Amino acid sequence: MARQHPGHRNGIVGFTIVELMTVISVVAIPTNVAVPGLRSLSASNQVTASKSAFVAAMSLARAEAARQGQVVVFEPQAAGTTGNEYAKGWQVRLDDASHTVLRSYEALPDTVKIGTEAGSETPATFATTGYLNPAAQHRYRVCPADLGSSTAGYELTLTPSGTVDVESLTCSS
């Protein structure tokens, strides 16, 4: 049973429909303004996290080649599409008869794509010295899949010495 209040019409305390609609409007308008910004921030964070995991995997491949004195391969786990060759994840494995996988990485979120640039080989093979064999640069782009939400991305250059240079870039289709 509703509380009785002598100062209100019919003596019942509560909200009018006008008061309720005002509160909903005050909450809804800032929410509609903030949500697109949060999506963009989330997409940017996923691009950055994917870049960091990708660079860490290449560094692991180089270190393991030198540590184990064996050739190590850094490659996509499965075939991806052009411009998103690493969508299904990547792995670091020994280049031995059994192709022993040292570490595998999960597929990318749908909001990120990682692909090679024209002329870059896939996979990257690290010699026992930690250098690439053949000694050629590999270039990768880490970008948001939906270029409408954010165009900030990264270009990764795997140098012949096996180190990775990271540069910010503006992604375009």
PyMOL commands that set and color helices and strands:
alter all, ss='L'
color gray80, all
select helices_A, chain A and resi 9-11+17-68
alter helices_A, ss='H'
color red, helices_A
select strands_A, chain A and resi 72-76+90-94+101-105+112-116+124-126+138-144+152-158+164-170
alter strands_A, ss='S'
color yellow, strands_A
deselect
rebuild
show_as cartoon
